[in-house]
Amino acid sequence: MSDVLKKIKPLEDRVLLKGISDMQTTVSGIIIPETASKDRPQKAEVLATGPGLMKKDGNRLPMDVKVGDKVLVSKYAADEVKIDGEDYYIIRQSSILAVIG
């Protein structure tokens, strides 16, 4: 993963994410794969962040997320990029729905 961080550096308020597989199990034990619920928010891990959005006065707005945070993003909010056969996502911080524990 460190090679990816050398190849991609998010700009401004953009965030580099790696999707997290999220299999769900019903009460009766049936496993529902993530692909069965395509319109639900997706879990991802923050791999890198940009320096923050530059304001007109020359100061930067600080980022609310940090490397290692687990976040929820809307299915269609991120731009998908493929690096060395792996899928990654770049998204503006304002499109992140929530930080999860």
Jmol script that loads the backbone (N, CA, C; Angstrom):
load data "model"
ATOM      1  N   MET A   1       0.821  -1.191   0.000  1.00  0.00           N
ATOM      2  CA  MET A   1       0.000   0.000   0.000  1.00  0.00           C
ATOM      3  C   MET A   1       0.866   1.256   0.000  1.00  0.00           C
ATOM      4  N   SER A   2       2.065   1.193   0.567  1.00  0.00           N
ATOM      5  CA  SER A   2       2.926   2.376   0.609  1.00  0.00           C
ATOM      6  C   SER A   2       3.314   2.824  -0.789  1.00  0.00           C
ATOM      7  N   ASP A   3       3.409   1.878  -1.764  1.00  0.00           N
ATOM      8  CA  ASP A   3       3.691   2.257  -3.148  1.00  0.00           C
ATOM      9  C   ASP A   3       2.573   3.114  -3.716  1.00  0.00           C
ATOM     10  N   VAL A   4       1.342   2.803  -3.332  1.00  0.00           N
ATOM     11  CA  VAL A   4       0.196   3.580  -3.797  1.00  0.00           C
ATOM     12  C   VAL A   4       0.292   5.002  -3.262  1.00  0.00           C
ATOM     13  N   LEU A   5       0.691   5.140  -2.011  1.00  0.00           N
ATOM     14  CA  LEU A   5       0.793   6.463  -1.414  1.00  0.00           C
ATOM     15  C   LEU A   5       1.891   7.290  -2.080  1.00  0.00           C
ATOM     16  N   LYS A   6       2.876   6.630  -2.657  1.00  0.00           N
ATOM     17  CA  LYS A   6       3.914   7.340  -3.404  1.00  0.00           C
ATOM     18  C   LYS A   6       3.400   7.774  -4.774  1.00  0.00           C
ATOM     19  N   LYS A   7       2.418   7.044  -5.312  1.00  0.00           N
ATOM     20  CA  LYS A   7       1.891   7.329  -6.640  1.00  0.00           C
ATOM     21  C   LYS A   7       0.724   8.308  -6.627  1.00  0.00           C
ATOM     22  N   ILE A   8      -0.005   8.386  -5.517  1.00  0.00           N
ATOM     23  CA  ILE A   8      -1.193   9.238  -5.437  1.00  0.00           C
ATOM     24  C   ILE A   8      -1.106  10.133  -4.216  1.00  0.00           C
ATOM     25  N   LYS A   9      -1.198  11.440  -4.417  1.00  0.00           N
ATOM     26  CA  LYS A   9      -1.270  12.411  -3.319  1.00  0.00           C
ATOM     27  C   LYS A   9      -2.498  13.271  -3.562  1.00  0.00           C
ATOM     28  N   PRO A  10      -3.537  13.116  -2.732  1.00  0.00           N
ATOM     29  CA  PRO A  10      -4.747  13.914  -2.924  1.00  0.00           C
ATOM     30  C   PRO A  10      -4.457  15.411  -2.819  1.00  0.00           C
ATOM     31  N   LEU A  11      -5.163  16.194  -3.610  1.00  0.00           N
ATOM     32  CA  LEU A  11      -5.033  17.646  -3.604  1.00  0.00           C
ATOM     33  C   LEU A  11      -6.194  18.280  -2.864  1.00  0.00           C
ATOM     34  N   GLU A  12      -5.949  19.504  -2.373  1.00  0.00           N
ATOM     35  CA  GLU A  12      -6.983  20.308  -1.707  1.00  0.00           C
ATOM     36  C   GLU A  12      -7.707  19.497  -0.628  1.00  0.00           C
ATOM     37  N   ASP A  13      -9.045  19.370  -0.743  1.00  0.00           N
ATOM     38  CA  ASP A  13      -9.823  18.669   0.284  1.00  0.00           C
ATOM     39  C   ASP A  13     -10.222  17.267  -0.159  1.00  0.00           C
ATOM     40  N   ARG A  14      -9.429  16.670  -1.021  1.00  0.00           N
ATOM     41  CA  ARG A  14      -9.725  15.317  -1.493  1.00  0.00           C
ATOM     42  C   ARG A  14      -9.105  14.278  -0.564  1.00  0.00           C
ATOM     43  N   VAL A  15      -9.706  13.080  -0.575  1.00  0.00           N
ATOM     44  CA  VAL A  15      -9.295  11.998   0.306  1.00  0.00           C
ATOM     45  C   VAL A  15      -9.146  10.729  -0.536  1.00  0.00           C
ATOM     46  N   LEU A  16      -8.069   9.976  -0.298  1.00  0.00           N
ATOM     47  CA  LEU A  16      -7.848   8.691  -0.952  1.00  0.00           C
ATOM     48  C   LEU A  16      -8.380   7.604  -0.033  1.00  0.00           C
ATOM     49  N   LEU A  17      -9.261   6.752  -0.569  1.00  0.00           N
ATOM     50  CA  LEU A  17      -9.917   5.713   0.217  1.00  0.00           C
ATOM     51  C   LEU A  17      -9.667   4.335  -0.361  1.00  0.00           C
ATOM     52  N   LYS A  18      -9.698   3.346   0.504  1.00  0.00           N
ATOM     53  CA  LYS A  18      -9.699   1.942   0.100  1.00  0.00           C
ATOM     54  C   LYS A  18     -10.975   1.344   0.651  1.00  0.00           C
ATOM     55  N   GLY A  19     -11.760   0.708  -0.210  1.00  0.00           N
ATOM     56  CA  GLY A  19     -13.033   0.125   0.220  1.00  0.00           C
ATOM     57  C   GLY A  19     -12.820  -1.014   1.194  1.00  0.00           C
ATOM     58  N   ILE A  20     -13.774  -1.177   2.103  1.00  0.00           N
ATOM     59  CA  ILE A  20     -13.752  -2.260   3.081  1.00  0.00           C
ATOM     60  C   ILE A  20     -14.894  -3.206   2.748  1.00  0.00           C
ATOM     61  N   SER A  21     -14.593  -4.482   2.604  1.00  0.00           N
ATOM     62  CA  SER A  21     -15.628  -5.474   2.348  1.00  0.00           C
ATOM     63  C   SER A  21     -16.563  -5.535   3.549  1.00  0.00           C
ATOM     64  N   ASP A  22     -17.842  -5.570   3.272  1.00  0.00           N
ATOM     65  CA  ASP A  22     -18.818  -5.531   4.363  1.00  0.00           C
ATOM     66  C   ASP A  22     -19.898  -6.577   4.117  1.00  0.00           C
ATOM     67  N   MET A  23     -19.643  -7.786   4.549  1.00  0.00           N
ATOM     68  CA  MET A  23     -20.629  -8.851   4.443  1.00  0.00           C
ATOM     69  C   MET A  23     -21.577  -8.726   5.631  1.00  0.00           C
ATOM     70  N   GLN A  24     -22.856  -8.846   5.377  1.00  0.00           N
ATOM     71  CA  GLN A  24     -23.843  -8.768   6.453  1.00  0.00           C
ATOM     72  C   GLN A  24     -24.464 -10.141   6.645  1.00  0.00           C
ATOM     73  N   THR A  25     -24.839 -10.443   7.882  1.00  0.00           N
ATOM     74  CA  THR A  25     -25.478 -11.713   8.195  1.00  0.00           C
ATOM     75  C   THR A  25     -26.836 -11.415   8.813  1.00  0.00           C
ATOM     76  N   THR A  26     -27.856 -12.088   8.320  1.00  0.00           N
ATOM     77  CA  THR A  26     -29.198 -11.910   8.884  1.00  0.00           C
ATOM     78  C   THR A  26     -29.285 -12.667  10.206  1.00  0.00           C
ATOM     79  N   VAL A  27     -30.369 -12.463  10.938  1.00  0.00           N
ATOM     80  CA  VAL A  27     -30.580 -13.141  12.217  1.00  0.00           C
ATOM     81  C   VAL A  27     -30.569 -14.653  12.041  1.00  0.00           C
ATOM     82  N   SER A  28     -31.082 -15.129  10.925  1.00  0.00           N
ATOM     83  CA  SER A  28     -31.136 -16.575  10.689  1.00  0.00           C
ATOM     84  C   SER A  28     -29.818 -17.136  10.152  1.00  0.00           C
ATOM     85  N   GLY A  29     -28.803 -16.281   9.959  1.00  0.00           N
ATOM     86  CA  GLY A  29     -27.485 -16.762   9.547  1.00  0.00           C
ATOM     87  C   GLY A  29     -27.205 -16.680   8.061  1.00  0.00           C
ATOM     88  N   ILE A  30     -28.104 -16.099   7.284  1.00  0.00           N
ATOM     89  CA  ILE A  30     -27.882 -15.962   5.847  1.00  0.00           C
ATOM     90  C   ILE A  30     -26.904 -14.814   5.611  1.00  0.00           C
ATOM     91  N   ILE A  31     -25.861 -15.079   4.836  1.00  0.00           N
ATOM     92  CA  ILE A  31     -24.858 -14.053   4.537  1.00  0.00           C
ATOM     93  C   ILE A  31     -25.291 -13.293   3.293  1.00  0.00           C
ATOM     94  N   ILE A  32     -25.346 -11.964   3.425  1.00  0.00           N
ATOM     95  CA  ILE A  32     -25.725 -11.096   2.310  1.00  0.00           C
ATOM     96  C   ILE A  32     -24.472 -10.361   1.857  1.00  0.00           C
ATOM     97  N   PRO A  33     -23.974 -10.635   0.648  1.00  0.00           N
ATOM     98  CA  PRO A  33     -22.764  -9.945   0.193  1.00  0.00           C
ATOM     99  C   PRO A  33     -23.020  -8.469  -0.053  1.00  0.00           C
ATOM    100  N   GLU A  34     -21.959  -7.712   0.010  1.00  0.00           N
ATOM    101  CA  GLU A  34     -22.024  -6.263  -0.184  1.00  0.00           C
ATOM    102  C   GLU A  34     -22.633  -5.909  -1.533  1.00  0.00           C
ATOM    103  N   THR A  35     -22.427  -6.729  -2.557  1.00  0.00           N
ATOM    104  CA  THR A  35     -22.941  -6.427  -3.894  1.00  0.00           C
ATOM    105  C   THR A  35     -24.457  -6.489  -3.963  1.00  0.00           C
ATOM    106  N   ALA A  36     -25.104  -7.116  -2.992  1.00  0.00           N
ATOM    107  CA  ALA A  36     -26.562  -7.207  -2.994  1.00  0.00           C
ATOM    108  C   ALA A  36     -27.218  -5.912  -2.552  1.00  0.00           C
ATOM    109  N   SER A  37     -26.462  -5.035  -1.945  1.00  0.00           N
ATOM    110  CA  SER A  37     -27.024  -3.770  -1.453  1.00  0.00           C
ATOM    111  C   SER A  37     -26.258  -2.598  -2.047  1.00  0.00           C
ATOM    112  N   LYS A  38     -26.364  -2.433  -3.344  1.00  0.00           N
ATOM    113  CA  LYS A  38     -25.541  -1.470  -4.068  1.00  0.00           C
ATOM    114  C   LYS A  38     -25.844  -0.003  -3.761  1.00  0.00           C
ATOM    115  N   ASP A  39     -27.041   0.332  -3.351  1.00  0.00           N
ATOM    116  CA  ASP A  39     -27.374   1.730  -3.140  1.00  0.00           C
ATOM    117  C   ASP A  39     -27.143   2.195  -1.705  1.00  0.00           C
ATOM    118  N   ARG A  40     -26.656   1.330  -0.852  1.00  0.00           N
ATOM    119  CA  ARG A  40     -26.380   1.710   0.530  1.00  0.00           C
ATOM    120  C   ARG A  40     -25.033   2.401   0.611  1.00  0.00           C
ATOM    121  N   PRO A  41     -24.809   3.210   1.638  1.00  0.00           N
ATOM    122  CA  PRO A  41     -23.493   3.819   1.817  1.00  0.00           C
ATOM    123  C   PRO A  41     -22.423   2.749   1.948  1.00  0.00           C
ATOM    124  N   GLN A  42     -21.237   3.054   1.474  1.00  0.00           N
ATOM    125  CA  GLN A  42     -20.130   2.115   1.464  1.00  0.00           C
ATOM    126  C   GLN A  42     -19.126   2.474   2.549  1.00  0.00           C
ATOM    127  N   LYS A  43     -18.545   1.453   3.173  1.00  0.00           N
ATOM    128  CA  LYS A  43     -17.496   1.672   4.159  1.00  0.00           C
ATOM    129  C   LYS A  43     -16.157   1.756   3.443  1.00  0.00           C
ATOM    130  N   ALA A  44     -15.289   2.623   3.949  1.00  0.00           N
ATOM    131  CA  ALA A  44     -13.957   2.763   3.372  1.00  0.00           C
ATOM    132  C   ALA A  44     -12.990   3.219   4.458  1.00  0.00           C
ATOM    133  N   GLU A  45     -11.710   3.011   4.185  1.00  0.00           N
ATOM    134  CA  GLU A  45     -10.660   3.464   5.095  1.00  0.00           C
ATOM    135  C   GLU A  45      -9.887   4.589   4.433  1.00  0.00           C
ATOM    136  N   VAL A  46      -9.585   5.635   5.198  1.00  0.00           N
ATOM    137  CA  VAL A  46      -8.821   6.774   4.693  1.00  0.00           C
ATOM    138  C   VAL A  46      -7.340   6.387   4.627  1.00  0.00           C
ATOM    139  N   LEU A  47      -6.764   6.458   3.419  1.00  0.00           N
ATOM    140  CA  LEU A  47      -5.344   6.154   3.232  1.00  0.00           C
ATOM    141  C   LEU A  47      -4.485   7.404   3.196  1.00  0.00           C
ATOM    142  N   ALA A  48      -5.042   8.492   2.662  1.00  0.00           N
ATOM    143  CA  ALA A  48      -4.300   9.753   2.561  1.00  0.00           C
ATOM    144  C   ALA A  48      -5.297  10.887   2.424  1.00  0.00           C
ATOM    145  N   THR A  49      -4.882  12.067   2.862  1.00  0.00           N
ATOM    146  CA  THR A  49      -5.720  13.248   2.711  1.00  0.00           C
ATOM    147  C   THR A  49      -4.902  14.367   2.085  1.00  0.00           C
ATOM    148  N   GLY A  50      -5.595  15.266   1.423  1.00  0.00           N
ATOM    149  CA  GLY A  50      -4.953  16.466   0.923  1.00  0.00           C
ATOM    150  C   GLY A  50      -4.713  17.426   2.073  1.00  0.00           C
ATOM    151  N   PRO A  51      -4.096  18.560   1.795  1.00  0.00           N
ATOM    152  CA  PRO A  51      -3.775  19.520   2.849  1.00  0.00           C
ATOM    153  C   PRO A  51      -4.978  20.322   3.349  1.00  0.00           C
ATOM    154  N   GLY A  52      -6.087  20.279   2.662  1.00  0.00           N
ATOM    155  CA  GLY A  52      -7.269  21.050   3.036  1.00  0.00           C
ATOM    156  C   GLY A  52      -7.593  22.072   1.968  1.00  0.00           C
ATOM    157  N   LEU A  53      -8.820  22.519   1.957  1.00  0.00           N
ATOM    158  CA  LEU A  53      -9.298  23.468   0.954  1.00  0.00           C
ATOM    159  C   LEU A  53      -8.716  24.854   1.224  1.00  0.00           C
ATOM    160  N   MET A  54      -8.188  25.485   0.183  1.00  0.00           N
ATOM    161  CA  MET A  54      -7.608  26.819   0.300  1.00  0.00           C
ATOM    162  C   MET A  54      -8.723  27.858   0.245  1.00  0.00           C
ATOM    163  N   LYS A  55      -8.776  28.698   1.283  1.00  0.00           N
ATOM    164  CA  LYS A  55      -9.763  29.775   1.308  1.00  0.00           C
ATOM    165  C   LYS A  55      -9.239  30.967   0.515  1.00  0.00           C
ATOM    166  N   LYS A  56     -10.114  31.901   0.210  1.00  0.00           N
ATOM    167  CA  LYS A  56      -9.725  33.085  -0.573  1.00  0.00           C
ATOM    168  C   LYS A  56      -8.670  33.928   0.127  1.00  0.00           C
ATOM    169  N   ASP A  57      -8.637  33.896   1.465  1.00  0.00           N
ATOM    170  CA  ASP A  57      -7.649  34.688   2.205  1.00  0.00           C
ATOM    171  C   ASP A  57      -6.271  34.012   2.289  1.00  0.00           C
ATOM    172  N   GLY A  58      -6.118  32.845   1.661  1.00  0.00           N
ATOM    173  CA  GLY A  58      -4.829  32.154   1.637  1.00  0.00           C
ATOM    174  C   GLY A  58      -4.640  31.130   2.739  1.00  0.00           C
ATOM    175  N   ASN A  59      -5.566  31.054   3.667  1.00  0.00           N
ATOM    176  CA  ASN A  59      -5.494  30.050   4.730  1.00  0.00           C
ATOM    177  C   ASN A  59      -6.197  28.771   4.284  1.00  0.00           C
ATOM    178  N   ARG A  60      -5.773  27.662   4.839  1.00  0.00           N
ATOM    179  CA  ARG A  60      -6.407  26.378   4.517  1.00  0.00           C
ATOM    180  C   ARG A  60      -7.381  25.971   5.611  1.00  0.00           C
ATOM    181  N   LEU A  61      -8.504  25.401   5.180  1.00  0.00           N
ATOM    182  CA  LEU A  61      -9.445  24.800   6.125  1.00  0.00           C
ATOM    183  C   LEU A  61      -8.873  23.446   6.543  1.00  0.00           C
ATOM    184  N   PRO A  62      -8.839  23.144   7.819  1.00  0.00           N
ATOM    185  CA  PRO A  62      -8.281  21.858   8.246  1.00  0.00           C
ATOM    186  C   PRO A  62      -9.180  20.699   7.829  1.00  0.00           C
ATOM    187  N   MET A  63      -8.573  19.536   7.641  1.00  0.00           N
ATOM    188  CA  MET A  63      -9.320  18.331   7.286  1.00  0.00           C
ATOM    189  C   MET A  63      -9.951  17.748   8.543  1.00  0.00           C
ATOM    190  N   ASP A  64     -11.180  17.248   8.419  1.00  0.00           N
ATOM    191  CA  ASP A  64     -11.878  16.621   9.537  1.00  0.00           C
ATOM    192  C   ASP A  64     -11.556  15.143   9.663  1.00  0.00           C
ATOM    193  N   VAL A  65     -11.085  14.527   8.576  1.00  0.00           N
ATOM    194  CA  VAL A  65     -10.732  13.103   8.608  1.00  0.00           C
ATOM    195  C   VAL A  65      -9.217  12.970   8.593  1.00  0.00           C
ATOM    196  N   LYS A  66      -8.749  11.819   9.089  1.00  0.00           N
ATOM    197  CA  LYS A  66      -7.312  11.569   9.111  1.00  0.00           C
ATOM    198  C   LYS A  66      -7.043  10.149   8.632  1.00  0.00           C
ATOM    199  N   VAL A  67      -5.801   9.880   8.309  1.00  0.00           N
ATOM    200  CA  VAL A  67      -5.398   8.549   7.852  1.00  0.00           C
ATOM    201  C   VAL A  67      -5.782   7.518   8.909  1.00  0.00           C
ATOM    202  N   GLY A  68      -6.396   6.436   8.450  1.00  0.00           N
ATOM    203  CA  GLY A  68      -6.826   5.368   9.344  1.00  0.00           C
ATOM    204  C   GLY A  68      -8.287   5.427   9.737  1.00  0.00           C
ATOM    205  N   ASP A  69      -8.940   6.578   9.545  1.00  0.00           N
ATOM    206  CA  ASP A  69     -10.369   6.688   9.859  1.00  0.00           C
ATOM    207  C   ASP A  69     -11.175   5.753   8.975  1.00  0.00           C
ATOM    208  N   LYS A  70     -12.226   5.178   9.540  1.00  0.00           N
ATOM    209  CA  LYS A  70     -13.208   4.406   8.780  1.00  0.00           C
ATOM    210  C   LYS A  70     -14.374   5.349   8.522  1.00  0.00           C
ATOM    211  N   VAL A  71     -14.824   5.416   7.270  1.00  0.00           N
ATOM    212  CA  VAL A  71     -15.856   6.375   6.901  1.00  0.00           C
ATOM    213  C   VAL A  71     -16.956   5.717   6.085  1.00  0.00           C
ATOM    214  N   LEU A  72     -18.101   6.383   6.033  1.00  0.00           N
ATOM    215  CA  LEU A  72     -19.206   5.990   5.162  1.00  0.00           C
ATOM    216  C   LEU A  72     -19.291   7.002   4.030  1.00  0.00           C
ATOM    217  N   VAL A  73     -19.369   6.494   2.806  1.00  0.00           N
ATOM    218  CA  VAL A  73     -19.510   7.367   1.646  1.00  0.00           C
ATOM    219  C   VAL A  73     -20.668   6.876   0.792  1.00  0.00           C
ATOM    220  N   SER A  74     -21.284   7.777   0.097  1.00  0.00           N
ATOM    221  CA  SER A  74     -22.353   7.423  -0.819  1.00  0.00           C
ATOM    222  C   SER A  74     -21.772   6.602  -1.967  1.00  0.00           C
ATOM    223  N   LYS A  75     -22.507   5.660  -2.448  1.00  0.00           N
ATOM    224  CA  LYS A  75     -22.046   4.730  -3.499  1.00  0.00           C
ATOM    225  C   LYS A  75     -21.506   5.466  -4.716  1.00  0.00           C
ATOM    226  N   TYR A  76     -22.131   6.543  -5.110  1.00  0.00           N
ATOM    227  CA  TYR A  76     -21.756   7.203  -6.358  1.00  0.00           C
ATOM    228  C   TYR A  76     -20.981   8.499  -6.159  1.00  0.00           C
ATOM    229  N   ALA A  77     -20.535   8.791  -4.951  1.00  0.00           N
ATOM    230  CA  ALA A  77     -19.852  10.055  -4.680  1.00  0.00           C
ATOM    231  C   ALA A  77     -18.383  10.040  -5.054  1.00  0.00           C
ATOM    232  N   ALA A  78     -17.764   8.870  -5.095  1.00  0.00           N
ATOM    233  CA  ALA A  78     -16.311   8.780  -5.282  1.00  0.00           C
ATOM    234  C   ALA A  78     -15.936   8.468  -6.727  1.00  0.00           C
ATOM    235  N   ASP A  79     -14.737   8.905  -7.098  1.00  0.00           N
ATOM    236  CA  ASP A  79     -14.154   8.536  -8.386  1.00  0.00           C
ATOM    237  C   ASP A  79     -13.264   7.331  -8.164  1.00  0.00           C
ATOM    238  N   GLU A  80     -13.496   6.270  -8.917  1.00  0.00           N
ATOM    239  CA  GLU A  80     -12.724   5.041  -8.759  1.00  0.00           C
ATOM    240  C   GLU A  80     -11.461   5.105  -9.616  1.00  0.00           C
ATOM    241  N   VAL A  81     -10.336   4.711  -9.030  1.00  0.00           N
ATOM    242  CA  VAL A  81      -9.071   4.616  -9.762  1.00  0.00           C
ATOM    243  C   VAL A  81      -8.478   3.244  -9.503  1.00  0.00           C
ATOM    244  N   LYS A  82      -7.804   2.711 -10.499  1.00  0.00           N
ATOM    245  CA  LYS A  82      -7.181   1.397 -10.361  1.00  0.00           C
ATOM    246  C   LYS A  82      -5.675   1.593 -10.426  1.00  0.00           C
ATOM    247  N   ILE A  83      -4.968   1.169  -9.384  1.00  0.00           N
ATOM    248  CA  ILE A  83      -3.520   1.268  -9.307  1.00  0.00           C
ATOM    249  C   ILE A  83      -2.972  -0.123  -9.022  1.00  0.00           C
ATOM    250  N   ASP A  84      -2.103  -0.601  -9.877  1.00  0.00           N
ATOM    251  CA  ASP A  84      -1.491  -1.928  -9.716  1.00  0.00           C
ATOM    252  C   ASP A  84      -2.542  -3.015  -9.491  1.00  0.00           C
ATOM    253  N   GLY A  85      -3.666  -2.924 -10.195  1.00  0.00           N
ATOM    254  CA  GLY A  85      -4.709  -3.934 -10.121  1.00  0.00           C
ATOM    255  C   GLY A  85      -5.638  -3.808  -8.924  1.00  0.00           C
ATOM    256  N   GLU A  86      -5.423  -2.833  -8.065  1.00  0.00           N
ATOM    257  CA  GLU A  86      -6.266  -2.619  -6.886  1.00  0.00           C
ATOM    258  C   GLU A  86      -7.181  -1.416  -7.108  1.00  0.00           C
ATOM    259  N   ASP A  87      -8.394  -1.478  -6.562  1.00  0.00           N
ATOM    260  CA  ASP A  87      -9.343  -0.374  -6.672  1.00  0.00           C
ATOM    261  C   ASP A  87      -9.207   0.560  -5.477  1.00  0.00           C
ATOM    262  N   TYR A  88      -9.119   1.851  -5.770  1.00  0.00           N
ATOM    263  CA  TYR A  88      -9.077   2.896  -4.761  1.00  0.00           C
ATOM    264  C   TYR A  88     -10.091   3.952  -5.156  1.00  0.00           C
ATOM    265  N   TYR A  89     -10.410   4.856  -4.234  1.00  0.00           N
ATOM    266  CA  TYR A  89     -11.404   5.884  -4.491  1.00  0.00           C
ATOM    267  C   TYR A  89     -10.866   7.235  -4.051  1.00  0.00           C
ATOM    268  N   ILE A  90     -11.181   8.265  -4.819  1.00  0.00           N
ATOM    269  CA  ILE A  90     -10.849   9.635  -4.456  1.00  0.00           C
ATOM    270  C   ILE A  90     -12.163  10.390  -4.337  1.00  0.00           C
ATOM    271  N   ILE A  91     -12.300  11.118  -3.233  1.00  0.00           N
ATOM    272  CA  ILE A  91     -13.563  11.781  -2.929  1.00  0.00           C
ATOM    273  C   ILE A  91     -13.267  13.102  -2.225  1.00  0.00           C
ATOM    274  N   ARG A  92     -14.127  14.066  -2.409  1.00  0.00           N
ATOM    275  CA  ARG A  92     -14.002  15.320  -1.649  1.00  0.00           C
ATOM    276  C   ARG A  92     -14.468  15.049  -0.216  1.00  0.00           C
ATOM    277  N   GLN A  93     -13.807  15.681   0.714  1.00  0.00           N
ATOM    278  CA  GLN A  93     -14.166  15.483   2.120  1.00  0.00           C
ATOM    279  C   GLN A  93     -15.635  15.792   2.378  1.00  0.00           C
ATOM    280  N   SER A  94     -16.190  16.786   1.696  1.00  0.00           N
ATOM    281  CA  SER A  94     -17.588  17.156   1.912  1.00  0.00           C
ATOM    282  C   SER A  94     -18.559  16.057   1.482  1.00  0.00           C
ATOM    283  N   SER A  95     -18.098  15.072   0.703  1.00  0.00           N
ATOM    284  CA  SER A  95     -18.963  13.966   0.276  1.00  0.00           C
ATOM    285  C   SER A  95     -18.907  12.779   1.217  1.00  0.00           C
ATOM    286  N   ILE A  96     -18.073  12.849   2.247  1.00  0.00           N
ATOM    287  CA  ILE A  96     -18.031  11.780   3.239  1.00  0.00           C
ATOM    288  C   ILE A  96     -19.226  11.972   4.174  1.00  0.00           C
ATOM    289  N   LEU A  97     -19.989  10.916   4.361  1.00  0.00           N
ATOM    290  CA  LEU A  97     -21.211  11.006   5.157  1.00  0.00           C
ATOM    291  C   LEU A  97     -20.938  10.987   6.649  1.00  0.00           C
ATOM    292  N   ALA A  98     -19.994  10.144   7.091  1.00  0.00           N
ATOM    293  CA  ALA A  98     -19.731  10.017   8.524  1.00  0.00           C
ATOM    294  C   ALA A  98     -18.420   9.284   8.765  1.00  0.00           C
ATOM    295  N   VAL A  99     -17.831   9.540   9.919  1.00  0.00           N
ATOM    296  CA  VAL A  99     -16.703   8.751  10.416  1.00  0.00           C
ATOM    297  C   VAL A  99     -17.316   7.731  11.367  1.00  0.00           C
ATOM    298  N   ILE A 100     -16.935   6.455  11.203  1.00  0.00           N
ATOM    299  CA  ILE A 100     -17.507   5.403  12.034  1.00  0.00           C
ATOM    300  C   ILE A 100     -16.430   4.777  12.916  1.00  0.00           C
ATOM    301  N   GLY A 101     -16.857   4.170  14.008  1.00  0.00           N
ATOM    302  CA  GLY A 101     -15.926   3.578  14.964  1.00  0.00           C
ATOM    303  C   GLY A 101     -15.552   2.170  14.638  1.00  0.00           C
TER     304      GLY A 101
END
end "model"
wireframe off; spacefill off
backbone 0.3
color backbone group
